[in-house]
Amino acid sequence: MIFLFLTSGLFLGWTLGANDAANVFGSAVGSRMVSFTRAAVTASVFVILGAVLQGSGAAGTLGRLGSVNAMGGAFTVALAAGLTVYAMTRAGLPVSTTQAIVGAIIGWNFFTGNAVDTGALTQIVTTWVTGPVLGALFAFGLYHLVKISRRRIKVHLLKYENWLRMGLMVVGAFGAYSLGANNIANVMGVFVPSIPLESADFGIFTLTGAQQLFFLGAIAISAGVLTYSRKVMETVGSNLLELSSEAAFVVVLSQALVLFIFSSSALSGFMVRIGLPPIPLVPVSSTQVVVGSVLGIGLYKGIRNVNLKLLGSIASGWITTPVAAGILSFLLLFFVRNLFGIDVGHAVSPLSAGGAGANTSTIIRYSIPVLLLIIAVYLVYLVLSEKKKTERLNKKYYE
């Protein structure tokens, strides 16, 4: 039953992986500098690492916005966010998974009579502006450094392209790690309060209850990357690479830095220790940060190169996505509770952990090694099939 409730979050994770992987490796794949298989495998591995090792920071802030205290409510909130992302994407409107889940949680707060934490909401909404702005600033500065370095370092074009290829792999891995660390909160954050799990000790490492949920969500993101991101990568990558390979490298690195900053508990704690305000640990829209980074490069080249329609798309997304998700969440919660009689939450503390939590912990504990084995086998299959494909192409070419 619990895995049934988790399906909406897993679906949301799958859509996030299918779409947002393009922000990480789209430039490299679109330019044919990195094969899709290599990009997908790298993104899948590092998104899992980022989610498990560093996903708790952004999820904590999302939990303060609204602690969804029933599995039925968590399922409905995640479903509302997923349907909003799907519908708005089909309509060609700007969409953000982050803004969709925030709107859906606020809809749950209104439905159950829970107060919205204005402090957490302010932190989240502020990053909708500061995320793209930081992306633009990072891209502007990094692009300037790349241009200076290119002029001062005399290197053959082929060698330089090889450096860029390796650089795209490195920053792509970093970007995937940051995506998992920051955006896993969108996928599994709402389930953490309502599904209390015991820590699972695997001998060489231990996963907390939240990390077990993050792992499952990261598997869903990886599945989206491996199964449905190729077309999106190639499409987005081709558009980004109109800015050149150097610009693509800068865009991916800028996005990764912004996502990492807003999910790093260590960095936020360091800011406090040196007497500065803490960095808000909140999920941010990777798509909007990428657009901000592209605009930063456009500003470097001249204001006439900036597409003002992109700014309008970002601004409209700040309003339409959370409002649509909030309304849909409220309506779905009404039908789920009154039509199916499922508990969707209430205006009290979260439900206490009981025997069901322990049973679920046991199930997940033993399912994780199985999933890891399946993933390993599938990754090996992808690598071997890619190698065979390359060998066939080489043999055909030389014949």
C-alpha positions in Angstrom: 0.0 0.0 0.0 2.8 2.4 0.9 4.5 1.8 -2.4 1.2 2.6 -4.1 1.2 6.0 -2.4 4.8 6.6 -3.5 4.0 6.1 -7.2 3.0 9.8 -7.7 6.4 10.9 -6.3 8.2 8.3 -8.4 6.3 9.6 -11.5 7.3 13.2 -10.6 10.9 12.0 -10.3 10.7 10.3 -13.7 9.4 13.4 -15.4 12.1 15.5 -13.7 14.8 13.2 -14.9 13.4 13.0 -18.4 13.3 16.8 -18.7 16.0 18.3 -16.4 18.8 16.0 -17.5 18.9 18.2 -20.6 20.0 21.1 -18.4 23.0 19.1 -17.3 24.2 17.2 -20.4 22.1 18.6 -23.2 24.9 20.8 -24.4 27.4 18.0 -24.5 25.1 15.5 -26.2 23.6 18.1 -28.7 27.2 18.9 -29.8 28.1 15.2 -30.2 31.0 15.9 -27.9 29.7 13.3 -25.5 27.6 10.2 -26.4 24.1 9.9 -24.9 24.9 6.6 -23.2 27.9 8.1 -21.4 26.0 11.2 -20.4 23.0 9.2 -19.2 25.1 6.8 -17.2 27.1 9.6 -15.6 24.0 11.6 -14.8 22.2 8.6 -13.3 25.1 7.7 -10.9 25.7 11.3 -9.7 22.1 12.3 -9.3 21.7 9.3 -6.9 24.8 10.3 -5.0 23.7 13.9 -4.7 20.2 13.0 -3.5 21.3 10.5 -0.9 24.3 12.4 0.4 23.1 16.0 0.3 19.3 16.0 -0.3 18.2 16.7 3.3 18.9 20.4 3.3 16.4 21.6 0.7 13.9 19.0 1.8 13.9 20.4 5.3 12.9 23.9 4.1 10.1 22.4 1.9 8.9 20.5 5.0 8.7 23.7 7.0 6.5 25.2 4.3 4.0 22.4 4.8 4.4 19.2 6.7 2.1 16.8 4.9 1.2 14.4 7.7 -0.7 11.7 5.8 0.4 9.4 3.0 -2.8 10.1 1.1 -2.1 13.8 1.2 1.5 13.3 0.1 0.4 11.1 -2.8 -2.2 13.7 -3.9 0.2 16.7 -3.5 2.9 15.0 -5.6 0.3 13.9 -8.2 -1.0 17.5 -8.5 2.5 18.8 -9.1 3.2 16.1 -11.7 0.0 16.7 -13.6 0.6 20.4 -13.5 4.1 20.0 -15.0 2.7 17.6 -17.6 -0.2 19.8 -18.6 1.8 23.0 -18.8 4.5 21.3 -20.8 2.0 20.0 -23.3 0.5 23.6 -23.5 4.0 25.0 -24.3 3.9 27.2 -21.1 7.0 27.8 -18.9 7.1 25.2 -16.1 9.1 24.5 -13.0 8.9 21.3 -10.9 10.0 23.3 -7.9 7.2 25.9 -8.3 4.7 23.2 -9.0 5.4 21.3 -5.7 5.4 24.5 -3.7 2.0 25.5 -5.1 0.7 22.0 -4.4 1.9 22.1 -0.8 0.2 25.5 -0.3 -3.0 24.0 -1.7 -2.7 21.2 0.9 -2.2 23.8 3.7 -5.4 25.6 2.7 -7.4 22.4 2.4 -6.3 21.0 5.8 -6.3 24.4 7.6 -2.6 24.4 8.3 -0.9 27.8 8.4 1.7 28.5 5.7 5.1 29.2 7.1 5.7 32.7 5.6 9.4 32.5 6.5 10.0 29.4 4.5 7.7 30.7 1.7 9.7 33.9 1.5 13.0 32.0 1.3 11.7 29.8 -1.5 10.1 32.6 -3.6 13.2 34.7 -3.2 15.3 32.0 -4.8 13.0 32.0 -7.8 14.5 35.4 -8.5 18.0 35.0 -7.1 18.6 31.6 -8.8 18.4 32.9 -12.4 20.2 36.1 -11.3 23.1 34.1 -9.7 23.2 31.9 -12.8 23.6 35.0 -15.0 26.3 36.5 -12.8 28.2 33.2 -12.6 27.9 32.7 -16.4 29.1 36.3 -17.1 32.2 36.0 -14.9 33.1 32.4 -15.9 32.6 33.2 -19.6 35.0 36.2 -19.2 37.6 33.9 -17.6 37.2 31.3 -20.3 37.7 33.9 -23.0 40.8 35.4 -21.3 42.3 31.9 -20.7 41.7 31.0 -24.4 43.5 34.0 -25.6 46.5 33.6 -23.3 46.9 29.8 -23.6 48.2 28.9 -27.0 46.9 25.4 -27.8 45.9 23.5 -30.9 42.2 23.6 -31.7 41.8 19.8 -31.5 43.5 19.7 -28.2 41.3 22.5 -26.9 38.2 20.7 -28.1 39.4 17.6 -26.2 39.8 19.7 -23.1 36.3 21.0 -23.5 35.0 17.5 -24.0 36.5 16.4 -20.7 35.4 19.6 -19.0 31.8 19.0 -20.1 31.9 15.5 -18.6 33.3 16.9 -15.3 30.8 19.8 -14.9 28.0 17.5 -16.1 28.8 15.0 -13.3 28.9 18.0 -10.9 25.6 19.3 -12.3 23.9 15.9 -11.9 25.1 15.7 -8.3 23.8 19.2 -7.6 20.5 18.4 -9.4 20.0 15.3 -7.2 21.0 17.2 -4.0 18.7 20.1 -4.7 15.7 18.8 -6.6 15.1 15.5 -4.7 13.1 17.6 -2.3 10.6 18.2 -5.1 10.2 14.5 -5.6 10.2 13.0 -2.1 10.2 15.9 0.3 6.4 15.7 0.9 6.6 12.0 1.9 9.2 12.3 4.6 6.8 13.5 7.4 4.1 10.9 6.6 6.3 7.8 6.0 8.6 7.4 9.0 11.3 4.8 8.3 13.9 3.3 10.6 17.5 3.7 9.7 18.9 0.9 7.6 22.4 -0.4 8.5 24.2 -2.0 5.5 27.4 -2.5 7.3 29.7 -0.2 5.4 27.1 2.6 5.5 23.8 3.6 7.1 20.8 5.2 5.4 18.3 7.2 7.5 14.6 7.0 6.7 14.7 10.1 4.7 17.8 9.0 2.7 15.9 5.7 1.8 13.1 7.8 0.3 15.6 10.0 -1.4 17.3 6.9 -2.9 14.0 5.7 -4.3 13.2 9.1 -5.7 16.7 9.3 -7.2 16.1 5.9 -8.9 13.0 7.4 -10.5 15.0 10.4 -11.7 17.7 8.1 -13.1 15.0 6.1 -14.9 13.7 9.2 -16.5 17.3 10.1 -17.6 18.0 6.6 -19.0 14.6 6.0 -20.7 13.2 9.3 -22.0 15.8 12.1 -21.9 17.6 11.6 -25.2 15.3 13.6 -27.4 15.1 16.5 -24.9 18.9 16.5 -24.5 19.4 16.7 -28.2 16.8 19.4 -28.7 17.9 21.6 -25.8 21.5 20.9 -26.5 21.3 22.1 -30.0 19.6 25.3 -28.9 22.2 25.9 -26.2 25.1 25.2 -28.5 24.3 28.2 -30.7 26.3 29.9 -28.0 29.4 27.7 -28.8 31.0 24.8 -26.9 32.7 27.2 -24.5 29.4 28.8 -23.7 27.8 25.4 -23.1 30.5 24.5 -20.7 29.9 27.8 -18.8 26.1 27.4 -18.7 26.3 23.9 -17.2 28.9 24.9 -14.6 27.0 28.0 -13.6 23.8 26.0 -13.1 25.6 23.3 -11.1 27.2 26.0 -8.8 23.8 27.6 -8.1 22.0 24.3 -7.3 24.9 23.3 -5.1 24.9 26.5 -3.2 21.2 26.2 -2.3 21.5 22.6 -1.1 24.8 22.7 0.8 24.3 22.6 4.6 28.1 22.9 5.1 28.3 26.1 3.0 25.3 27.6 4.8 26.9 26.7 8.2 30.2 28.3 7.1 28.4 31.5 6.3 26.9 31.6 9.8 30.3 30.9 11.4 31.9 33.9 9.7 29.1 36.2 10.8 27.1 36.3 7.6 23.4 35.3 7.0 22.9 31.6 6.3 22.2 30.5 2.7 18.6 29.3 2.4 18.5 25.6 1.6 15.6 25.4 -0.8 14.9 23.6 -4.1 15.4 25.9 -7.1 14.4 25.5 -10.7 17.3 24.2 -12.8 15.6 25.2 -16.0 15.3 28.8 -14.9 18.9 28.9 -13.7 20.0 27.6 -17.1 18.0 30.3 -18.8 19.5 32.9 -16.5 23.0 31.6 -17.3 22.3 31.9 -21.0 21.1 35.4 -20.5 24.3 36.2 -18.6 26.4 35.1 -21.7 24.0 37.2 -23.8 24.7 40.2 -21.6 28.5 39.6 -21.9 28.1 39.7 -25.7 25.9 42.7 -25.7 22.4 43.6 -24.5 21.1 43.2 -28.1 21.8 39.5 -27.8 19.4 39.1 -24.9 16.0 37.5 -25.7 13.6 39.5 -23.6 10.9 36.9 -24.2 12.9 34.5 -22.0 12.6 37.0 -19.2 8.9 37.1 -19.7 8.7 33.3 -19.7 10.5 33.1 -16.4 8.3 35.8 -14.8 5.1 34.1 -16.0 6.2 30.8 -14.7 6.6 32.3 -11.2 2.9 32.9 -11.1 1.1 30.4 -13.4 2.8 27.2 -12.2 2.3 27.5 -8.4 -1.2 28.9 -8.8 -2.3 26.1 -11.1 -0.7 23.4 -8.9 -2.3 24.9 -5.8 -5.8 24.9 -7.3 -5.4 21.4 -8.7 -4.0 20.1 -5.4 -7.0 21.6 -3.5 -9.5 20.0 -5.9 -7.8 16.6 -5.9 -7.6 16.5 -2.1 -11.3 17.2 -1.9 -12.1 14.3 -4.3 -9.6 11.9 -2.7 -11.0 12.5 0.8 -14.7 12.6 0.0 -14.9 10.2 -2.8 -12.4 7.5 -1.7 -12.4 8.2 2.1 -8.6 8.5 2.2 -7.0 10.5 5.0 -5.1 13.4 3.3 -3.9 15.1 6.5 -5.1 17.4 9.2 -4.0 20.5 11.1 -2.1 18.7 13.9 1.5 17.3 14.4 2.6 14.5 12.0 1.3 11.0 12.6 3.5 8.9 15.0 5.6 6.1 13.7 4.0 2.7 14.1 4.5 -0.8 13.1 3.7 0.0 9.5 6.8 2.3 9.4 9.0 -0.5 10.6 7.6 -3.0 8.1 8.1 -0.4 5.3 11.7 0.2 6.5 12.3 -3.6 6.3 10.9 -3.8 2.7 12.8 -0.8 1.5 16.0 -2.0 3.2 16.0 -5.2 1.3 14.8 -3.7 -1.9 17.7 -1.2 -2.1 20.4 -3.8 -2.8 18.1 -5.4 -5.4 17.6 -2.1 -7.1 21.4 -1.4 -7.0 22.0 -4.7 -8.7 19.4 -4.1 -11.4 20.9 -0.6 -12.0 24.4 -2.0 -12.2 23.4 -4.7 -14.7 21.5 -2.2 -16.8 24.4 0.3 -16.8 26.8 -2.5 -17.9 24.3 -3.4 -20.7 24.2 0.2 -21.9 28.0 0.5 -21.9 28.5 -2.8 -23.8 25.8 -2.0 -26.3 27.3 1.4 -26.9 30.8 -0.2 -27.4 29.3 -2.7 -29.9 27.6 0.1 -31.7 30.9 2.0 -32.0 32.7 -1.1 -33.2 30.1 -1.7 -35.9 30.3 1.9 -37.1 34.1 1.8 -37.2 34.0 -1.5 -39.1 31.5 -0.1 -41.6 33.5 3.1 -42.0 36.9 1.3 -42.7 35.3 -1.2 -45.0 
